[in-house]
Amino acid sequence: MFDLPAAPRYHLTRAPLAQALAQVRFPLRARLQTLEGVAGLQDRLEDLFPDMREQQVHEVSLVLGPAGPAEAGGGSSRSWMFTTEAGSSLIVAPDSATLSVGTEYEGVEQFGDLFKAVLQALAEETGVRTCDRLGVRYLSVAETPPTDPAAWRTWFRPELVGWPGGEVLASGTSLVTSITQTQLSAAPVGELSGPPVAVQAVVRHGFVPSGSVVPGVPPIALQTPAYLLDFDLFVPAAQPFAAGELAAQFQSLHAQIDRFFRWTLTDAGEAHFGYEEKA
């Protein structure tokens, strides 16, 4: 998808990552609406996710069309939130499972292993046979220091900063918000040869003011102005619910996100976020 070299193994001592998410959607499993139906999944995941709570989610979707965004009809869905001792969460609904890790993220190896365990449990305990959609999303929030509110302009490449972060704005003009969204599609070849159809991506980046609420699981309320990098890659096609194959696709999608994020950083960005390459 991205004509960029693979990112080396690296660590950021002050990483801007706010959330890493992995999601699978599947045909409706009515049993997951009930305590009895989810009991086997709870037993299977108890060592990883010792706490389970019920939650009612009011569903509101967006429909994009010629007239622009509009709210579609919603309803109420029963779902279950599993949590780890470290704070990671897994939300299981009758037609989806979403794994979310925040600032406690320890790396793709740990996150990928956790996601694979979830996939195996879903396949073996709930009878899910088809994956309708596999998605991976990494959301970074680079908060700007009060002493240097324009510092973000030096952390990321000029292609990302764009004209709002350049010298176009006249003195006395304040940048309130600037978000760019790009949608991509890539054939399933090379590193992405696992998915059955083209891989889709939505990349959002830009500056947002304090008080903004960024959609996530859970949503993120910003206390300071920040620069966002939001990478959402997904496979929008039905395929067998094979845990090993889906886990491999997760790794491929993550590798694309990782190489793009690495490319975005300038030397000043590396210094600010504490970039260190690993052996």
C-alpha positions in Angstrom: 0.0 0.0 0.0 2.8 2.4 0.9 6.0 2.5 -1.2 8.1 2.9 1.9 10.8 0.7 3.5 9.8 -1.5 6.3 10.3 0.2 9.6 13.1 -1.0 11.8 12.4 -2.2 15.3 12.1 0.9 17.4 10.9 2.3 20.7 9.4 5.7 21.6 10.0 6.7 25.2 7.3 9.4 24.8 5.0 7.7 22.3 2.0 9.7 21.1 -0.1 6.5 20.7 -3.5 7.0 22.3 -5.2 3.8 21.2 -4.6 0.7 19.2 -7.7 -1.2 18.0 -8.4 -4.4 16.2 -11.9 -5.5 15.2 -13.6 -8.4 13.6 -17.2 -8.3 12.4 -19.2 -11.4 11.7 -22.7 -12.6 10.9 -25.1 -12.2 13.9 -24.7 -14.7 16.7 -27.9 -14.4 18.7 -26.5 -16.4 21.6 -24.1 -13.5 22.4 -27.0 -11.4 23.5 -27.5 -13.6 26.6 -25.5 -14.4 29.7 -25.8 -18.1 28.9 -24.5 -17.6 25.4 -21.5 -15.6 26.4 -20.6 -17.8 29.4 -18.3 -20.1 27.4 -16.4 -17.2 26.0 -16.0 -15.7 29.4 -14.6 -19.0 30.8 -12.2 -19.3 27.8 -10.8 -15.7 28.2 -10.9 -15.5 32.0 -7.1 -15.8 32.5 -6.6 -12.9 30.0 -9.7 -10.8 30.8 -10.7 -11.5 34.4 -13.4 -8.9 34.6 -16.6 -8.9 32.5 -19.4 -6.4 32.6 -22.6 -5.9 30.7 -23.2 -2.7 28.8 -26.0 -1.3 26.7 -24.9 0.5 23.6 -27.1 2.9 21.7 -26.2 2.3 18.0 -26.0 5.3 15.8 -24.5 5.0 12.3 -23.6 7.5 9.6 -24.7 7.1 6.0 -22.6 8.9 3.5 -24.3 9.9 0.2 -24.8 12.8 -2.2 -26.4 14.9 0.5 -23.5 14.4 2.9 -23.4 12.8 6.3 -26.7 11.9 7.9 -27.7 9.9 10.9 -29.3 6.6 10.2 -31.7 4.7 12.4 -30.2 3.3 15.5 -31.2 0.9 18.2 -30.1 -0.6 21.5 -27.6 -3.6 21.5 -26.5 -5.7 24.4 -22.8 -6.2 24.6 -20.1 -7.3 27.0 -16.9 -5.6 28.1 -14.0 -7.7 29.2 -11.0 -6.0 30.7 -7.4 -7.0 31.6 -5.7 -6.1 34.8 -3.5 -3.7 32.7 -6.5 -1.9 31.4 -7.0 -3.3 27.9 -10.6 -3.9 26.9 -12.5 -6.3 24.7 -16.1 -5.4 23.7 -18.1 -8.4 22.3 -21.4 -7.7 20.6 -23.6 -10.2 18.8 -21.9 -9.3 15.5 -18.5 -8.0 16.4 -15.5 -8.0 18.7 -13.3 -5.0 19.3 -10.0 -5.2 21.2 -8.7 -1.8 22.5 -5.4 -0.9 24.2 -4.6 2.6 25.3 -1.4 4.1 26.8 -0.6 0.7 28.4 0.3 -0.6 24.9 3.5 -2.7 25.1 4.1 -3.4 21.4 2.6 -5.2 18.5 3.8 -8.6 19.7 1.8 -8.5 22.9 -1.2 -6.8 21.2 -1.1 -9.3 18.3 -0.9 -12.3 20.7 -3.9 -11.0 22.6 -5.9 -10.5 19.5 -5.1 -14.0 18.2 -6.3 -15.4 21.5 -9.6 -13.5 21.1 -10.0 -14.8 17.6 -9.4 -18.4 18.7 -11.8 -18.1 21.5 -14.5 -16.7 19.3 -14.1 -19.5 16.7 -14.1 -22.3 19.2 -16.6 -21.0 21.8 -19.2 -19.1 19.8 -19.3 -21.0 16.5 -18.4 -18.0 14.4 -17.5 -19.3 10.9 -17.3 -16.2 8.8 -15.4 -12.9 9.2 -17.2 -10.1 7.4 -14.6 -7.4 8.1 -11.2 -7.2 9.7 -10.0 -3.8 10.8 -6.9 -2.4 12.5 -6.7 1.2 13.7 -3.9 3.1 15.4 -4.6 6.6 16.8 -1.8 8.9 17.9 -2.4 12.2 19.7 0.6 14.4 19.9 -0.2 17.0 22.5 1.4 20.4 22.1 3.2 22.0 25.0 1.7 25.3 26.3 5.2 26.9 26.1 5.5 26.1 22.3 2.0 25.6 20.8 3.4 25.5 17.2 6.0 22.8 18.0 3.9 20.1 16.2 4.8 21.8 12.9 8.4 20.6 13.4 7.6 17.0 14.5 6.1 15.8 11.3 7.1 16.0 7.6 5.9 19.0 5.6 3.6 16.7 3.6 1.7 16.0 6.8 1.8 19.5 8.2 0.5 21.1 4.9 -0.2 24.8 4.3 -2.0 25.3 7.7 1.3 24.7 9.4 3.3 26.8 7.0 3.8 30.5 6.5 0.5 31.3 4.7 -1.5 32.5 7.7 -1.2 36.2 8.5 -0.2 37.6 11.8 -3.1 37.5 14.2 -4.8 34.5 12.5 -5.1 31.4 14.7 -5.4 27.9 13.4 -8.5 26.5 15.0 -8.7 23.0 13.4 -7.5 21.3 10.2 -8.2 17.7 9.4 -7.3 15.9 6.2 -8.8 12.6 5.3 -7.5 10.3 2.5 -9.1 7.0 1.4 -6.9 4.3 -0.3 -7.4 0.9 -1.9 -4.6 -1.6 -2.5 -4.5 -4.9 -4.3 -3.9 -8.0 -2.2 -0.3 -8.6 -3.4 3.1 -8.7 -1.8 2.9 -8.1 2.0 -0.9 -7.8 1.7 -1.3 -11.1 -0.3 -3.3 -12.7 2.6 -6.6 -10.8 2.3 -9.2 -12.1 -0.2 -9.9 -8.6 -1.7 -8.3 -5.2 -1.9 -7.3 -3.7 1.4 -8.9 -0.3 2.2 -7.4 2.5 4.3 -8.6 5.7 5.7 -5.8 8.1 6.9 -6.7 11.2 8.9 -4.3 13.7 10.2 -4.3 17.3 11.4 -4.5 19.8 14.2 -7.4 19.9 16.7 -8.1 22.3 19.6 -8.4 21.4 23.3 -11.9 20.2 24.3 -12.1 18.0 21.2 -13.5 14.5 21.5 -11.8 12.0 19.2 -14.0 8.9 18.4 -12.4 5.7 19.9 -13.1 2.8 22.2 -13.6 4.6 24.5 -13.7 8.2 23.0 -10.8 10.4 23.9 -11.3 13.9 25.3 -8.4 16.2 24.7 -7.3 18.5 27.4 -4.8 20.4 25.2 -4.5 21.2 21.5 -3.0 18.3 19.6 -1.9 16.9 16.3 -3.7 13.7 15.3 -2.5 10.8 13.2 -5.3 8.3 12.7 -4.6 5.1 10.6 -7.5 2.8 9.8 -6.8 -0.2 7.6 -9.4 -2.9 6.9 -10.4 -5.9 4.8 -14.1 -5.4 3.8 -15.0 -8.8 2.6 -16.3 -12.1 3.9 -13.7 -14.8 4.5 -13.4 -17.9 6.7 -13.1 -17.2 10.4 -9.6 -18.8 10.6 -7.8 -17.4 13.6 -4.3 -18.0 12.3 -5.0 -16.4 8.9 -6.8 -13.4 10.4 -4.0 -12.9 12.9 -1.5 -12.9 10.0 -3.6 -10.3 8.2 -3.6 -8.2 11.3 0.2 -8.3 11.3 0.3 -7.3 7.6 -2.0 -4.3 8.2 0.0 -3.2 11.2 3.3 -3.4 9.2 1.8 -0.9 6.7 0.7 1.5 9.5 4.1 1.2 11.2 6.1 2.1 8.1 3.9 5.0 7.4 4.1 6.4 10.9 7.9 6.0 10.9 8.0 8.0 7.7 6.0 10.9 9.2 8.6 11.8 11.8 11.2 14.4 11.3 14.5 14.6 13.2 12.8 17.0 15.6 10.0 14.5 15.9 12.3 11.6 16.7 14.0 13.7 19.4 10.7 14.9 20.9 9.1 11.4 21.1 12.4 9.7 22.2 13.0 7.5 19.2 15.4 4.6 19.8 16.1 1.8 17.4 16.2 -1.8 18.8 18.8 -4.4 18.0 
